[in-house]
Amino acid sequence: MNRLPFFDDEQLTRWFRRKKTELSCMEKPQTLLNHLRDHDLIPEDRYKRVISVKSKDRLRTRVYELLDWIEKKQPEKIRPFWTCVFRDSIMEVYPTLKKLHSSLSDGQNLKTRSEPAQNPLRTRSEPGSLESEGLLEKKRVQKRSASPQSTPSKRKRLKNSICGILFLTTSSSELR
């Protein structure tokens, strides 16, 4: 399903800016660059400048510069860019694009800075909150039990359990 119509240009531009590095690190970007050129999203001279590079590091730098150029000089092409790269034939070649497309469905990456961030430690009254699941109290007890006199193994167990709780919190918020 194409989710792009649900987002305005400002949101897509912000998301593009946040994903430029990730996009520039894709392995063998030749097919992607061909596709962008074929859809008139990048001019021939810039295309040639990027594909002429042999070094992987230089190639990543050039791809990033190309994406940066799109963002700064051709912002009206950002929506067509996403439409173009989210075609099934291109996403099959580049798993990174498939992941980005999937992450669009939650919409969290597109929120504006002025929107309040969701608090991962929700209120008591909210169903499914950490406190109602007993996880928050467990975390508090574990924090209290960690003292400077605790052994390295206790600190490691505490760290692992806190990481597990944070993972559960993050995972449950991503599912919503």
C-alpha positions in Angstrom: 0.0 0.0 0.0 1.3 3.4 -0.9 1.3 5.6 2.2 2.9 8.7 0.7 -0.5 10.5 0.1 -1.0 10.5 3.9 2.1 12.7 4.5 2.7 16.3 3.5 5.8 17.4 1.7 7.4 18.9 4.8 7.1 15.5 6.6 8.6 13.7 3.6 11.4 16.2 3.3 12.3 15.9 7.0 12.2 12.1 6.7 14.4 12.3 3.6 16.9 14.4 5.5 17.0 11.8 8.3 17.5 8.9 5.9 20.2 10.3 3.6 23.0 8.6 5.3 21.2 5.3 5.4 20.4 5.6 1.7 23.9 6.5 0.8 25.3 3.4 2.5 23.4 0.9 0.3 25.5 -1.6 -1.5 25.8 -1.3 -5.2 23.6 1.7 -5.8 23.9 1.4 -9.6 20.3 0.2 -10.2 18.9 2.8 -7.9 20.8 5.6 -9.6 19.7 4.3 -13.0 16.1 4.3 -11.8 16.4 7.9 -10.5 17.9 9.1 -13.7 15.3 7.3 -15.8 12.6 9.1 -13.9 14.3 12.5 -14.3 15.0 12.8 -10.7 18.7 13.3 -11.2 20.4 15.0 -14.2 22.7 13.1 -16.5 25.9 15.0 -15.4 25.3 14.2 -11.7 24.5 10.6 -12.5 27.8 10.2 -14.4 29.8 11.9 -11.7 28.5 9.4 -9.1 28.8 6.2 -11.2 32.3 7.0 -12.4 33.7 6.5 -8.8 35.3 3.1 -8.1 36.1 3.4 -4.4 33.2 2.3 -2.0 33.9 5.1 0.4 34.0 7.7 -2.4 30.8 6.2 -3.9 29.0 6.6 -0.6 30.2 10.2 -0.3 29.0 10.9 -3.9 25.6 9.3 -3.3 25.2 11.3 -0.1 26.2 14.5 -2.0 23.6 13.7 -4.7 20.9 13.1 -2.1 21.9 16.4 -0.4 21.6 18.2 -3.7 18.1 16.8 -4.2 17.1 18.0 -0.7 18.6 21.5 -1.1 18.2 22.3 -4.7 15.3 20.1 -5.9 13.0 19.7 -2.8 10.0 19.4 -5.1 11.4 16.1 -6.2 11.4 14.5 -2.8 7.9 13.1 -3.0 8.6 11.7 -6.5 11.8 10.3 -5.2 10.1 8.3 -2.5 7.4 7.2 -5.0 10.1 6.1 -7.3 12.3 4.1 -4.8 9.3 2.4 -3.2 8.5 0.5 -6.3 8.5 -3.2 -5.7 11.1 -3.9 -8.4 13.6 -1.5 -6.6 12.7 -2.7 -3.1 13.5 -6.3 -4.1 17.0 -5.2 -5.0 17.6 -3.0 -1.9 16.4 -4.4 1.5 17.2 -1.0 3.0 14.4 0.5 1.0 12.0 -2.2 2.0 12.8 -1.5 5.7 12.3 2.2 5.1 9.0 1.6 3.4 7.8 -0.6 6.3 8.8 2.0 8.8 6.7 4.6 7.0 3.6 2.6 8.0 4.0 3.6 11.7 4.4 7.3 10.9 6.5 7.9 14.0 9.5 8.9 11.9 7.5 11.7 10.3 6.3 13.6 13.4 7.3 17.2 13.7 9.5 18.4 16.4 6.7 20.5 17.9 4.6 17.4 18.5 5.1 16.0 22.0 7.1 12.8 22.1 5.4 9.8 23.5 6.4 8.9 27.0 7.5 5.3 27.0 6.6 5.1 30.7 2.9 5.7 30.3 0.5 6.7 33.1 -1.0 4.3 35.6 -4.5 4.6 34.2 -3.6 3.7 30.7 -4.3 0.0 29.9 -1.1 -1.9 29.0 1.1 0.6 30.8 4.3 -0.5 32.4 3.0 -0.1 35.9 -0.1 -2.1 35.2 2.2 -4.9 33.9 4.3 -4.7 37.0 7.4 -4.0 35.0 8.0 -0.5 36.3 7.9 -1.6 39.9 10.3 -4.4 39.1 12.6 -1.9 37.5 12.5 0.3 40.6 13.3 -2.6 42.9 16.2 -3.6 40.7 17.6 0.0 40.6 17.4 0.2 44.4 19.2 -3.1 44.8 22.1 -1.9 42.7 24.5 -0.4 45.2 28.2 0.5 45.0 28.9 -2.6 47.1 27.2 -4.9 44.6 29.3 -7.5 42.8 30.1 -7.3 39.1 27.7 -10.3 38.4 24.9 -8.5 40.2 25.5 -5.3 38.2 25.6 -7.3 35.0 22.3 -9.1 35.8 20.8 -5.7 36.7 22.0 -4.1 33.4 20.6 -7.1 31.4 17.2 -6.9 33.1 17.0 -3.2 32.6 17.9 -3.6 28.9 15.3 -6.3 28.6 12.6 -4.0 30.1 13.6 -1.1 27.8 13.5 -3.5 24.9 10.0 -4.7 25.9 8.9 -1.0 26.3 10.3 -0.1 22.9 8.9 -3.1 21.2 5.4 -2.7 22.7 5.3 1.0 21.6 6.4 0.1 18.1 3.5 -2.4 17.8 0.9 0.4 18.4 
